[in-house]
Amino acid sequence: MDQVFSNFLNWTRQHEWGYPEQFQKRLDNGTQLTVWDSGVLVVEPDHAGDKDIILSCAVHGNETAPIEICSDIIQDIISGEQTVAHRVLFLIANPASINIEQRFVEENMNRLFSGAHSQGSKQNKERERAKEIEGYCERFYASAPKGERRRYHYDLHTAIRDSKREKFAVHPFTDGKPYHREQLQFLLACGVDTILLNQQPTTTFSYFSYNTFGAQAFTVELGKVKKFGENNRADFQAAEDTLRRLVGEQVLSFPEFEPEQHFMFAEAQTINRQHEEFELNFADDVANFTAFDKGDLLAIDGGENIYAQHDGEHIIFPNAQVALGQRALLTVIRVPTESLELV
């Protein structure tokens, strides 16, 4: 058990596809630590507040900065240096992909939630792990104390390529529900002033938590993919400090909401790769949030030209090498913050 808590990330990486036993440890300050599985740690303070928080990383194993942040927070909780005011579930989602320094082993895990792991005949370890993670999320929220609770999930990532807006978050499809000013202020405190508003259901991890459990949930992109040891942690300091406050303070306070501080983008097109012969009509080093105008050629899929439909249509997450049927490009357009329903 000492090995588990002396370095939780290292222990997780040694048991990359799971561990059959559960471990518990009570800290001197009364905080209960429970390991449900490899990479799955529940933290429960003696007198927990009303928040149930999931912090996840390594859905893509080569996105190292969020892994470093979560690992450091976990170790500081264990040592007593980080206070804990609320229940927290830490998830290091795909340790096997961390070990090979790749985005995934066989299949993109962030396309395997909301039951997608069990669709079709394909089977692999990542599908099994995604199903298990769904169960851990359900177990965590269901085991909360009775009474009025607030649920949160921040799925932390870094992007494959540079971005003209370095830090941004993806808000899951709301199906008509309003957006929350408090969450926009929380993200702004993390250094994230740009929000992409999904316009349809997806199979991402954050949508699963939002849609299934009513959690305030986001996919949070904190910068660019780099190897362990190459991240400039100062670039992530605001995010880490704010996450530590979330975990350690009963109530967070933020400056007054000012719409002009937030840059909101709505989905314009989702371009899925349908053919082996697929190419993007721009260079690999073109940054996220580069804008194109109506009529500009964006991609060619099996001989079909795909064009921008709006002036000022920004590209996000371009990746021509995705599996058939998966998203090769997302485009978005700016929407005024004042035009959204906010509570």
C-alpha positions as CSV (number, residue, x, y, z in Angstrom):
1,M,0.0,0.0,0.0
2,D,2.9,2.4,0.7
3,Q,3.9,2.2,-3.0
4,V,0.4,3.2,-4.0
5,F,0.5,6.4,-2.1
6,S,4.2,7.3,-2.3
7,N,3.7,8.0,-6.0
8,F,0.2,7.4,-7.3
9,L,1.0,8.2,-10.9
10,N,4.0,5.8,-11.0
11,W,2.0,3.0,-9.4
12,T,-0.8,3.6,-11.9
13,R,1.6,3.4,-14.8
14,Q,2.9,0.1,-13.5
15,H,-0.7,-1.3,-13.6
16,E,-1.7,0.2,-16.9
17,W,-4.9,-1.7,-17.5
18,G,-6.2,-1.9,-14.0
19,Y,-5.7,-3.4,-10.5
20,P,-8.1,-5.9,-8.9
21,E,-7.9,-4.7,-5.3
22,Q,-9.1,-1.6,-3.4
23,F,-6.9,0.3,-1.0
24,Q,-7.8,2.8,1.7
25,K,-5.7,5.2,3.8
26,R,-6.9,7.8,6.3
27,L,-4.7,10.8,6.6
28,D,-3.8,12.5,9.9
29,N,-6.2,15.3,9.0
30,G,-9.1,12.9,8.7
31,T,-9.2,12.8,4.9
32,Q,-10.1,9.4,3.5
33,L,-8.3,8.1,0.4
34,T,-9.7,5.2,-1.5
35,V,-8.2,3.6,-4.6
36,W,-10.9,1.9,-6.6
37,D,-8.6,0.9,-9.4
38,S,-5.3,1.9,-11.1
39,G,-5.6,5.6,-11.8
40,V,-8.9,5.9,-9.8
41,L,-8.6,7.8,-6.5
42,V,-11.5,9.0,-4.3
43,V,-10.6,11.8,-1.8
44,E,-13.2,12.5,0.9
45,P,-12.5,15.0,3.7
46,D,-13.8,14.4,7.2
47,H,-16.4,17.2,6.8
48,A,-17.0,17.4,3.1
49,G,-18.7,20.4,1.5
50,D,-21.5,20.2,-1.0
51,K,-19.4,19.7,-4.2
52,D,-18.6,16.4,-5.9
53,I,-15.7,17.1,-8.2
54,I,-14.2,14.9,-10.9
55,L,-10.8,15.9,-12.2
56,S,-9.7,13.7,-15.1
57,C,-6.5,13.6,-17.2
58,A,-4.8,11.2,-19.7
59,V,-7.8,10.4,-21.7
60,H,-5.1,11.0,-24.3
61,G,-1.8,9.7,-22.8
62,N,0.6,12.1,-24.6
63,E,-1.1,15.2,-23.1
64,T,1.3,15.4,-20.2
65,A,0.7,18.8,-18.6
66,P,-2.7,17.9,-17.1
67,I,-1.2,14.6,-15.9
68,E,1.6,16.5,-14.1
69,I,-0.9,18.9,-12.5
70,C,-3.2,16.2,-11.2
71,S,-0.3,14.1,-10.0
72,D,1.1,17.0,-8.0
73,I,-2.3,17.8,-6.5
74,I,-2.7,14.2,-5.5
75,Q,0.7,14.0,-3.9
76,D,0.2,17.2,-2.0
77,I,-3.2,15.9,-0.7
78,I,-1.4,12.8,0.5
79,S,1.4,14.8,2.2
80,G,-1.1,17.2,3.8
81,E,0.2,20.2,1.9
82,Q,-3.1,20.5,-0.1
83,T,-6.2,21.1,1.9
84,V,-9.4,19.3,0.8
85,A,-12.9,20.8,1.3
86,H,-15.0,18.6,-1.0
87,R,-15.2,15.0,-2.4
88,V,-12.9,14.6,-5.4
89,L,-12.5,11.7,-7.8
90,F,-9.2,11.8,-9.7
91,L,-9.1,9.8,-12.9
92,I,-5.9,9.0,-14.8
93,A,-7.9,7.5,-17.7
94,N,-5.5,5.8,-20.0
95,P,-2.2,4.8,-18.3
96,A,-1.2,2.4,-21.1
97,S,-1.1,5.3,-23.6
98,I,1.0,7.4,-21.2
99,N,3.5,4.5,-21.1
100,I,3.9,4.5,-24.9
101,E,3.8,8.3,-25.1
102,Q,0.9,8.2,-27.6
103,R,-2.5,9.7,-27.9
104,F,-4.1,6.3,-27.5
105,V,-3.1,2.6,-27.9
106,E,-5.8,1.3,-30.3
107,E,-8.7,3.7,-30.3
108,N,-9.4,7.3,-29.3
109,M,-10.9,7.0,-25.8
110,N,-12.6,10.4,-26.0
111,R,-15.0,8.9,-28.6
112,L,-15.9,5.9,-26.5
113,F,-18.3,7.4,-23.8
114,S,-22.1,7.4,-23.4
115,G,-22.1,3.7,-24.3
116,A,-20.0,4.1,-27.5
117,H,-17.6,1.6,-26.0
118,S,-20.2,-1.2,-26.5
119,Q,-21.4,-0.3,-30.0
120,G,-20.4,-2.5,-32.9
121,S,-18.3,-5.7,-32.8
122,K,-14.9,-4.0,-32.1
123,Q,-13.3,-4.9,-28.8
124,N,-10.1,-3.6,-27.2
125,K,-8.7,-2.6,-23.8
126,E,-9.6,1.1,-24.3
127,R,-13.3,0.2,-24.8
128,E,-13.2,-1.8,-21.6
129,R,-11.5,1.0,-19.7
130,A,-14.0,3.6,-20.9
131,K,-16.9,1.4,-19.7
132,E,-15.2,1.0,-16.3
133,I,-14.6,4.7,-16.0
134,E,-18.3,5.4,-16.7
135,G,-19.1,3.0,-13.8
136,Y,-16.6,4.8,-11.5
137,C,-18.3,8.2,-12.3
138,E,-21.7,6.8,-11.5
139,R,-20.5,5.2,-8.3
140,F,-18.8,8.4,-7.2
141,Y,-21.8,10.6,-7.7
142,A,-24.2,8.0,-6.3
143,S,-22.2,7.5,-3.1
144,A,-22.3,11.2,-2.2
145,P,-23.9,12.3,1.1
146,K,-27.6,13.0,1.0
147,G,-28.9,16.5,0.4
148,E,-28.3,19.3,-2.1
149,R,-25.2,18.5,-4.0
150,R,-23.3,20.2,-6.9
151,R,-21.6,18.1,-9.4
152,Y,-18.5,19.1,-11.5
153,H,-16.2,17.5,-14.0
154,Y,-13.2,19.0,-15.6
155,D,-11.6,16.8,-18.2
156,L,-8.1,18.2,-18.7
157,H,-6.3,18.1,-22.1
158,T,-3.7,19.7,-24.3
159,A,-4.1,20.1,-28.0
160,I,-2.1,18.5,-30.8
161,R,-1.2,21.7,-32.5
162,D,-0.6,25.4,-31.7
163,S,-3.6,27.6,-31.2
164,K,-4.2,31.3,-31.7
165,R,-6.2,31.0,-28.5
166,E,-3.9,28.9,-26.4
167,K,-6.4,27.8,-23.7
168,F,-10.0,27.1,-24.4
169,A,-12.8,24.8,-23.2
170,V,-15.5,22.8,-24.9
171,H,-19.0,23.1,-23.4
172,P,-21.1,20.0,-24.0
173,F,-24.4,20.3,-25.9
174,T,-27.0,21.7,-23.5
175,D,-30.2,20.8,-25.4
176,G,-31.7,24.2,-24.5
177,K,-30.4,24.5,-21.0
178,P,-28.8,27.8,-20.0
179,Y,-25.1,28.4,-19.5
180,H,-23.7,29.3,-16.1
181,R,-21.9,32.5,-15.4
182,E,-20.1,31.0,-12.4
183,Q,-18.6,28.4,-14.6
184,L,-17.4,30.9,-17.2
185,Q,-15.8,32.9,-14.3
186,F,-14.2,29.7,-13.0
187,L,-12.6,29.0,-16.4
188,L,-11.5,32.6,-16.8
189,A,-9.7,32.3,-13.5
190,C,-8.0,29.2,-15.0
191,G,-6.8,31.4,-17.8
192,V,-9.5,30.1,-20.2
193,D,-11.4,32.9,-21.8
194,T,-12.6,31.0,-25.0
195,I,-15.5,28.5,-25.0
196,L,-16.7,26.3,-27.8
197,L,-20.4,25.5,-27.6
198,N,-21.2,22.1,-28.9
199,Q,-24.4,22.0,-30.9
200,Q,-25.1,18.3,-30.8
201,P,-24.5,15.3,-28.6
202,T,-21.1,13.7,-28.7
203,T,-19.3,10.6,-27.2
204,T,-16.8,12.7,-25.3
205,F,-16.1,12.2,-21.6
206,S,-17.3,15.6,-20.6
207,Y,-20.6,15.2,-22.5
208,F,-21.2,11.9,-20.7
209,S,-20.9,13.6,-17.3
210,Y,-23.0,16.6,-18.3
211,N,-25.8,14.6,-19.9
212,T,-25.9,11.5,-17.6
213,F,-25.4,13.2,-14.2
214,G,-26.2,16.8,-14.7
215,A,-22.7,17.8,-13.8
216,Q,-21.2,21.1,-14.9
217,A,-18.6,19.6,-17.2
218,F,-16.0,20.8,-19.7
219,T,-13.3,19.5,-21.9
220,V,-10.5,21.9,-21.0
221,E,-7.6,22.5,-23.4
222,L,-4.7,24.0,-21.5
223,G,-2.0,24.3,-24.2
224,K,-0.1,22.1,-26.6
225,V,1.1,18.5,-26.3
226,K,4.6,18.1,-25.0
227,K,6.7,15.3,-23.4
228,F,7.1,15.0,-19.7
229,G,9.6,17.4,-18.4
230,E,9.2,19.8,-21.3
231,N,6.1,21.6,-20.0
232,N,6.6,25.2,-18.8
233,R,4.5,24.8,-15.6
234,A,4.3,28.6,-15.3
235,D,2.1,28.5,-18.4
236,F,-0.4,26.4,-16.4
237,Q,-0.1,28.1,-13.1
238,A,-3.5,29.9,-13.2
239,A,-5.2,26.7,-14.0
240,E,-3.5,24.7,-11.3
241,D,-4.0,27.4,-8.7
242,T,-7.7,27.6,-9.5
243,L,-8.1,23.8,-9.4
244,R,-6.4,23.7,-6.1
245,R,-8.8,26.4,-4.8
246,L,-11.7,24.4,-6.1
247,V,-10.6,21.3,-4.2
248,G,-9.5,23.2,-1.0
249,E,-11.9,26.0,-0.4
250,Q,-15.6,25.7,0.7
251,V,-16.7,28.7,-1.5
252,L,-15.0,30.3,-4.4
253,S,-15.4,33.9,-5.2
254,F,-14.8,35.6,-8.5
255,P,-14.9,39.1,-9.9
256,E,-18.1,40.5,-11.3
257,F,-19.1,38.8,-14.6
258,E,-18.3,41.0,-17.6
259,P,-19.5,39.5,-21.0
260,E,-16.7,41.1,-23.0
261,Q,-14.1,39.1,-21.2
262,H,-15.4,35.8,-22.6
263,F,-15.1,34.7,-26.2
264,M,-17.8,32.3,-27.2
265,F,-17.8,30.2,-30.4
266,A,-20.6,28.1,-31.8
267,E,-20.1,25.0,-33.9
268,A,-20.5,25.7,-37.6
269,Q,-19.5,22.4,-39.2
270,T,-18.4,19.0,-38.0
271,I,-16.4,17.3,-40.8
272,N,-16.1,13.6,-40.4
273,R,-13.7,11.5,-42.5
274,Q,-15.8,9.3,-44.7
275,H,-13.1,8.0,-47.1
276,E,-9.6,6.7,-47.1
277,E,-8.8,9.5,-49.6
278,F,-9.1,12.4,-47.2
279,E,-7.0,15.5,-47.0
280,L,-7.1,18.9,-45.4
281,N,-6.5,21.9,-47.6
282,F,-4.1,23.6,-45.3
283,A,-0.7,22.9,-43.9
284,D,-0.1,20.8,-40.8
285,D,1.3,23.8,-38.9
286,V,-1.8,26.0,-39.3
287,A,-3.0,26.8,-35.8
288,N,-6.3,26.1,-34.2
289,F,-8.6,29.2,-34.4
290,T,-7.2,30.2,-37.8
291,A,-10.1,31.9,-39.7
292,F,-11.3,31.1,-43.2
293,D,-13.9,32.9,-45.3
294,K,-17.0,31.6,-47.0
295,G,-16.1,29.5,-50.0
296,D,-12.6,28.7,-48.9
297,L,-11.8,25.0,-49.5
298,L,-11.2,23.3,-46.2
299,A,-11.0,19.6,-47.1
300,I,-11.4,17.0,-49.8
301,D,-13.1,13.8,-48.8
302,G,-13.2,11.0,-51.4
303,G,-13.2,13.6,-54.2
304,E,-15.9,15.8,-52.6
305,N,-14.8,19.4,-51.8
306,I,-15.8,20.8,-48.4
307,Y,-16.0,24.6,-48.1
308,A,-16.3,27.1,-45.4
309,Q,-19.9,28.2,-45.1
310,H,-19.3,31.5,-43.3
311,D,-16.9,34.4,-43.2
312,G,-14.8,34.2,-40.1
313,E,-15.1,30.4,-39.9
314,H,-12.4,29.1,-37.5
315,I,-10.8,25.7,-37.6
316,I,-10.4,23.5,-34.5
317,F,-8.9,20.1,-33.9
318,P,-7.9,19.3,-37.6
319,N,-6.6,15.8,-37.9
320,A,-6.7,14.1,-41.3
321,Q,-5.5,10.8,-39.8
322,V,-8.5,9.9,-37.7
323,A,-10.4,6.7,-38.2
324,L,-13.1,6.5,-40.8
325,G,-16.3,8.0,-39.5
326,Q,-14.6,10.2,-36.8
327,R,-14.2,13.9,-36.8
328,A,-11.4,15.2,-38.9
329,L,-12.2,18.9,-38.4
330,L,-14.5,21.2,-36.4
331,T,-15.2,24.7,-37.5
332,V,-16.7,27.4,-35.3
333,I,-18.0,31.0,-35.6
334,R,-18.0,33.7,-33.0
335,V,-21.3,34.4,-31.1
336,P,-21.9,37.4,-28.8
337,T,-21.8,36.4,-25.1
338,E,-24.8,38.6,-24.6
339,S,-26.9,36.5,-27.0
340,L,-26.7,33.4,-24.8
341,E,-29.1,32.4,-22.0
342,L,-27.0,32.8,-18.8
343,V,-27.9,32.0,-15.2
